[in-house]
């Protein structure tokens, strides 16, 4: 691995590929990797053993695409023995080695799911190496001890700590991470399926609740205006577990909802939730570039964009809604940072309004 590539790796990932030189990995080993960044440790494992079969798993399609591009290096071609995996389910083994670099402060349930999955899918005698960019770590040490007992090796640097364990027996108890929860909307109880890493996991996010409540408006004359009408085509962009889209689909006869997310397991959860609730006119796709199947055909777009990335992802969400909506279609965006949206939406949407719900602002507009 070149110095430039090493400098781009997070501390946990850099520390793991530094340890690879002293770790026994067979020339034909089956290796499973995850990454908090661009998959450098997977690339190193693949290049160091051309006959190995290396799989790099990411939960998000954007991260998968970025890792594939990074793995191409100067010639743009990733190692031929490196497979990129981004799917609703984690890959099945058996594996001989698992390499799991992690980021401090990341979703602990996702991390625990990955660790347990590695231990389950390893061959007997297989090795799990994991690392975190937190030298004072206690959480990961505890999880490794729960999986491998006290025979866990620890290595530390100034920026990271790594642990190594060998599988001596199958796990006696395997934790189930999938879950379901319910919420009530307009008197109907709706079932939601979720998994670690999926937005609104295990509970209904308050921002999602605000977006759902924005689907109707009590006017000055006391009449209720429903923004979801029979036969409407609704886009739930960045759907997460799909709670908002499920509520929209249940509000009007023959309304159809298209779920879109960059995470395959999120789309799978949303569609499973639709099936649980008997909502037959629901479809889904995985996308991370703002493109949506069925451009200019949707009547309503519902957006709950994340707050990080200095509004780059928010811009992608708004552009996706602009392209997906028909002329006269309506967009609803929930946020706690309304100023950017109030400035951005008028470029493509008319009659832009702001409405406060549950401590959030819902910005709405009509496609020009």
DOLOTOR-449764 format. One line per 4 residues: for each residue y, z, x of C-alpha. Coordinates in steps of 0.25 Angstrom, whole numbers, plus 5000, padded with zeros to 4 digits. Example, Ala and Ser with C-alpha at 12.3 -4.5 7.8 and 13.67 -1.06 7.14 Angstrom:
% residues 2
4982/5031/5049; 4996/5029/5055
This chain:
% residues 368
5000/5000/5000; 5014/4996/5005; 5025/5006/5008; 5033/5000/4997
5022/5002/4987; 5019/5016/4991; 5034/5019/4990; 5034/5015/4975
5022/5024/4972; 5024/5038/4965; 5021/5049/4974; 5008/5052/4967
5003/5038/4968; 5007/5037/4983; 5000/5049/4986; 4987/5045/4980
4987/5031/4987; 4990/5039/5000; 4977/5047/4997; 4969/5035/4995
4966/5033/5010; 4959/5046/5011; 4952/5045/4997; 4938/5038/4996
4938/5027/4987; 4927/5017/4987; 4929/5002/4990; 4924/4999/4976
4929/5011/4969; 4934/5010/4955; 4948/5016/4955; 4957/5021/4943
4972/5023/4945; 4984/5027/4937; 4998/5027/4942; 5012/5034/4940
5019/5021/4945; 5014/5007/4950; 4999/5010/4953; 5000/5010/4968
4988/5019/4970; 4980/5009/4962; 4985/4997/4971; 4981/5005/4983
4967/5008/4979; 4965/4994/4975; 4970/4988/4988; 4963/4998/4996
4949/4994/4990; 4949/4979/4985; 4935/4982/4979; 4940/4994/4971
4943/4992/4956; 4956/4999/4954; 4962/5002/4940; 4976/5006/4938
4979/5012/4924; 4993/5013/4918; 4996/5017/4904; 5009/5009/4903
5009/4994/4903; 5022/4993/4911; 5017/5002/4922; 5004/4994/4922
5012/4981/4924; 5021/4988/4935; 5009/4993/4942; 5003/4979/4942
5015/4973/4947; 5016/4983/4958; 5002/4981/4962; 5004/4967/4965
5012/4970/4977; 5019/4959/4985; 5010/4948/4980; 5010/4952/4965
4995/4953/4965; 4988/4967/4962; 4975/4971/4969; 4964/4963/4962
4956/4976/4961; 4967/4983/4953; 4966/4983/4938; 4978/4987/4930
4975/4995/4917; 4984/4998/4906; 4977/5001/4893; 4976/5011/4881
4963/5017/4888; 4962/5022/4902; 4951/5014/4910; 4937/5017/4910
4930/5020/4923; 4921/5023/4930; 4931/5025/4942; 4928/5030/4956
4943/5034/4959; 4955/5038/4950; 4969/5038/4956; 4979/5045/4947
4993/5046/4953; 5002/5054/4943; 5017/5057/4941; 5022/5071/4940
5027/5074/4926; 5019/5063/4920; 5012/5064/4906; 5001/5075/4909
4992/5071/4898; 4992/5056/4904; 4989/5062/4917; 4978/5071/4912
4972/5059/4904; 4971/5051/4917; 4965/5061/4925; 4954/5064/4915
4952/5049/4913; 4950/5048/4928; 4940/5059/4929; 4932/5054/4917
4931/5040/4922; 4928/5043/4937; 4914/5041/4942; 4907/5054/4946
4912/5055/4961; 4925/5048/4958; 4938/5053/4963; 4951/5055/4955
4964/5056/4964; 4977/5060/4957; 4991/5063/4961; 5004/5068/4956
5018/5067/4962; 5020/5082/4961; 5015/5090/4973; 5016/5103/4965
5006/5098/4954; 4997/5107/4947; 4994/5099/4934; 4986/5088/4941
4979/5098/4950; 4974/5105/4937; 4970/5093/4930; 4962/5088/4943
4955/5102/4943; 4951/5101/4929; 4945/5087/4931; 4938/5090/4945
4938/5105/4947; 4943/5111/4959; 4938/5100/4969; 4951/5093/4968
4958/5088/4981; 4973/5090/4982; 4982/5082/4991; 4997/5083/4991
5010/5077/4997; 5024/5080/4996; 5025/5072/4983; 5012/5072/4977
4998/5079/4975; 4985/5072/4973; 4971/5077/4968; 4957/5071/4970
4945/5075/4962; 4931/5069/4962; 4923/5068/4949; 4910/5076/4950
4906/5077/4935; 4911/5071/4922; 4922/5078/4915; 4917/5089/4905
4929/5087/4895; 4937/5075/4893; 4951/5077/4886; 4955/5068/4875
4969/5063/4877; 4970/5054/4864; 4977/5061/4853; 4982/5059/4839
4994/5065/4831; 5000/5063/4818; 5014/5063/4812; 5020/5061/4798
5029/5050/4794; 5034/5049/4780; 5023/5057/4775; 5012/5049/4782
5004/5056/4793; 5002/5046/4805; 4992/5047/4816; 4996/5044/4830
4986/5042/4842; 4991/5045/4856; 4987/5046/4871; 4993/5052/4883
5005/5043/4888; 5008/5037/4875; 5021/5041/4869; 5021/5051/4858
5008/5056/4863; 5002/5068/4854; 5015/5069/4846; 5026/5061/4839
5038/5060/4848; 5051/5064/4841; 5057/5051/4845; 5046/5044/4838
5048/5052/4826; 5063/5049/4826; 5059/5034/4827; 5050/5035/4815
5060/5042/4807; 5070/5031/4810; 5061/5022/4802; 5068/5027/4789
5083/5030/4786; 5088/5038/4774; 5101/5030/4770; 5114/5036/4764
5109/5033/4750; 5096/5041/4753; 5087/5029/4753; 5077/5028/4765
5078/5016/4773; 5064/5012/4779; 5065/5004/4792; 5050/5000/4791
5047/4991/4780; 5034/4985/4774; 5029/4974/4783; 5038/4977/4795
5034/4974/4809; 5037/4986/4818; 5037/4987/4833; 5034/5001/4839
5039/4998/4854; 5034/5009/4864; 5025/5014/4853; 5018/5025/4860
5008/5031/4851; 5014/5023/4840; 5019/5034/4830; 5032/5027/4827
5025/5014/4824; 5014/5021/4816; 5025/5027/4807; 5032/5014/4805
5019/5007/4801; 5016/5017/4791; 5030/5017/4785; 5029/5003/4778
5018/4994/4772; 5013/4983/4781; 5023/4987/4792; 5017/4983/4806
5019/4990/4819; 5018/4984/4833; 5016/4995/4844; 5021/4992/4858
5020/5001/4870; 5018/4999/4885; 5006/5009/4885; 4993/5003/4879
4988/5017/4875; 5001/5018/4867; 4998/5005/4859; 4984/5009/4857
4988/5023/4852; 4998/5017/4842; 4988/5007/4837; 4977/5018/4835
4987/5026/4828; 4990/5014/4818; 4975/5013/4815; 4974/5028/4813
4985/5027/4802; 4980/5014/4796; 4992/5006/4800; 4986/4992/4802
4998/4984/4805; 5000/4989/4819; 4999/4982/4832; 5002/4985/4847
5004/4979/4861; 5006/4985/4875; 5020/4980/4881; 5029/4985/4891
5039/4973/4892; 5046/4974/4879; 5039/4962/4873; 5032/4963/4860
5023/4954/4852; 5030/4949/4840; 5044/4947/4845; 5055/4946/4834
5045/4950/4823; 5047/4965/4822; 5055/4972/4811; 5057/4986/4817
5055/4991/4832; 5054/5005/4835; 5057/5010/4849; 5055/5023/4856
5058/5020/4871; 5056/5029/4882; 5069/5035/4889; 5065/5033/4904
5068/5020/4912; 5083/5020/4910; 5082/5012/4896; 5074/5001/4903
5062/5004/4893; 5072/5006/4882; 5078/4992/4884; 5063/4986/4884
5061/4993/4871; 5074/4988/4865; 5071/4974/4870; 5057/4974/4864
5063/4978/4850; 5073/4967/4851; 5063/4956/4854; 5053/4962/4844
5062/4963/4832; 5065/4952/4823; 5080/4950/4820; 5084/4961/4810
5073/4970/4815; 5076/4985/4818; 5074/4993/4830; 5073/5009/4831
5074/5016/4845; 5073/5031/4846; 5079/5037/4858; 5087/5049/4863
5096/5040/4872; 5103/5032/4861; 5115/5027/4869; 5107/5016/4876
5101/5011/4864; 5114/5011/4856; 5120/5002/4867; 5107/4993/4869
5103/4990/4855; 5115/4983/4850; 5112/4971/4859; 5100/4967/4851
5101/4976/4838; 5112/4977/4827; 5115/4989/4819; 5111/4999/4829
5111/5013/4824; 5107/5027/4829; 5100/5038/4821; 5096/5052/4826
5082/5057/4822; 5075/5069/4828; 5084/5070/4840; 5083/5055/4843
5091/5043/4841; 5085/5031/4834; 5093/5018/4837; 5091/5007/4827
5096/4992/4827; 5093/4979/4820; 5088/4967/4829; 5100/4957/4830
